[in-house]
Amino acid sequence: MEIRLQKYMADCGIAGRRKCEEIITSGRVSVNGNVVTELGTKVSDRDTVMLDNKLIKVNNKKIYIMLNKPSGYLTTVTDDRGRKTVMDLVSGEINERIFPVGRLDFETEGLLLLTNDGDLAYKLTHPKHNFDKTYKVVLNLVPSPSAVSMLRNGVVIDKIKTYPAKVEWLKDNTLYISIHEGRNRQIRKMCEAVGYKVKYLCRVSMGNLKLGNVPLGRWRHLTPAEVDYLNKICE
């Protein structure tokens, strides 16, 4: 059976489908010896697909892990400037090729999923399947009640108003903010929009998945029940 090249690459654990599309259009992929840049290209397991002159194949063993990302790591598979990436944190322990699902900013800590399941990664990052992601936020100052109210109602960032957020104000300058969007540096920009700087940011949960006691810089495999949960919310 033939499938689109970007899906085949995602199934090989290269990256999510959208990132695979970028890789294809950049001219890094060949099929049966011919460089391919068209996203409509279809392949089957009979074809020879190579990325950067290295053969890639579908891995039927699916891996799902939860990483507690530290600050100072890029959420990407590789970096052409040689900076540390989240893959360095699992290198030598996971033999299968995996990739991060979505992104956490360079300075942001917390829950990050990595997998080689291209279909699930695509669904989890698709706008229609966005689910609540909760962050612990430490601000530079104690926020005013009006600022907290503005965050709850939605604020304008990058000329577009955010959806209402769930905001729990525990004490002092610490908030827990839940959003279901995935806009670039959204939490930081939301707080800046109401007059505050973020001193510390950590994603503590995604839907029902909780970071729990995973040590900073370490990871664990998802349980079968957790994988089932992710698949169900993407139906």
N, C-alpha and C positions, 0 to 999 in steps of 0.2 A: 504494500500500500504506500502511495506517495503522500508526503506531507510537505508543508512549506519549510523552506530551509531554516528560517529563524526558529521554528518550533523544533525541528530536528536538533539544532544547536543547543536550544534550551534543554531538551531531553538528554543531551550529552553532558549537561552540567556546566556549560560554558558561562551562561549568565541568564538573566530574565529575558523574555522575548523581545522587549523593547530595546534593551542593550544589544542583543544579538542583531537586531535590524541595523543599528549604528555600525556594528562591526562589519556587516555585509557591505553596506554602502561605502565603507572606507576602503574596500578592495583587498581585505585580508583573508578572504575565503575563496577556495577553489573547489570545484566539483568535477571529478574525473579529469583533472589536469587543467581545467579552464577556470580562470578567475571570474567570479560571479559578483555582480553588484546590484542585480535586480531582486527586489523583495518578493516578487511573484514566483521565483524559482522553486520547483518542487523536487524532492529527492526521496529515495527509498533506501533500505538497508543494503541494497545491491550497489549503490553508488559509493565512490571514494570521496569523502569530504575531508578537506584539510584546512586548518586554521594556522596561519603563520607557518605554513609548510610542515605542520604536524598533523598526523591522522587523528581524527576524533570519531568516537563511536558512542552509541547510546548505551548508557549503563542502566540496567534494569533494577539494580539495588538502590532503593531510594533512601536518602539520608536527610534527617531533619534535626537540626540542633538549635539550641538557644544559647546565645553568647551574652555575657555581661561585658559590653564594650567599654574600655577605658577611654578617657580623653587622650587625644594625641594620635589617634589612628584613623586613617581614611576608610570610609565604607566603600571599598572597591576591591576588585580582584587583583589588579596590578596598578602600579603608578610609574609613569615614565620618568619621574623625577627622583625615584628611589626612596620615597617616603614610606613610613610604616603603614601597613594596611591591616584590616581585620583578619586577613588570611594568615598573617604572621602568627596570630594567636592560636590557630588550629593546625599550623604546619607541623608535619611529623606525627600527628595523632590521627588525622583523617586521611585515608589513602585515596578516597574518591574525590573527584573534582566537584567542588560545591561553590556556591556564590551567595552573596547577601541578598536578602529580600528587602527592597526599599533601601532607605538611607538613614543614617544618623550623622549629624554634623561632626566635624573634626573634634570640636571641644565637648561634644555631648556624650554622656555615658549612658549605659543601660541596655535594655533588652533589644537584641537584634537577632532575627532569624536567619539561618543559612541552610541551604538545601541544594539538591541537584534535581528537584522536581520542578521542571520548567512550567508545567501547566498550573500547578498550585501557586507558584510564585507570580505568574501572570495574573491569576485571578485575585490574589491578595493585594496586588498593587493597582488593580483596575479601579477607577473611581466609583463604579457602582457597588463595589464590594468593600469600600472603606468602612472600617469599624473603629470603635473608640480606642484611642491610644492615650494612656495616662502618663503624665510627666510630673516628677517632683521638681519644683522651681524655687530657687532661692534668689530673691531680688536684692539689689543694693540698698534698698530702704524699705521700711514698713509701708505697704501700700495703703492708700486711702480707701474707705468703703466705696466711694464713687468710681475709683479705678477698677476695683474688683467687679463692680456692677457692669462697667463698660466691657470688660473681658467676657462676662457672662452673656451679654447681649450681642457681641460681635463688634469688631473694630475694623477700620479700613487699613489694609496693608497692600502695598504695590497697586494702589488705586482700586482695589476690590475688597468689599467687606467680607470678613470671615463669617462662617456660620456661628451661631451661639455655642459657647463652650460651657462645660461643667467645671466650676471652680470651687474648690474646697479650701477655705482659708483657715489653717490650723492655728498658727500663732506667729507673732513677730513678722518676719519677712518671708515666710515659707508658704507656698501654695501648692496644691495639686490640681493640675489643669488637664482636662480630658477633651480631646478633639477627634473628629473623624476625617478631617481633611489631611492632605499630605503636602502642603505647599512648602517651598524652600524656606528654611529657618523660621518656620511659622511662629513657634512659641516666642522666640526671641523678638521677632518683629512685632508681635501682638503686645508684648510688655513694653517695648520701646514706644509703641503708639499711645500708650497711656502714661508715659513719662518715667519708665523705670528701666534699669539695666539688669540683665540676668547674670548673676554671679556663678550659679551652678545649675546644671540641667541634666536630669536623668530620667530616661523612660523606664517606668516600673511595671507597666502592663500593656498588653495588646488584647483587647477583648477580655476573655476569661484566662488568658495566659499571663501568669505573673512571674516576675523575675525571682522573687523569693530569696533564697539564701545562696544563689550562685555567686561565688566570689568574683570580684572585679578581675577581668582578664581571663576568666575561665568559662567553661561551657558545659552543657549536658545535652544528652539526646532527649528529644520530646518523647513522651509516653504515647502508646497507641491511641489512648483516649484523647490526648491533645491533638494528634494528627487528624483524628476523626472530626474533632470540633472545627478545625480549620477548614476541612473539606466541606463540612455542612454549612458553614457560614458563607461559603462561596457557591453554593448550589443556585 
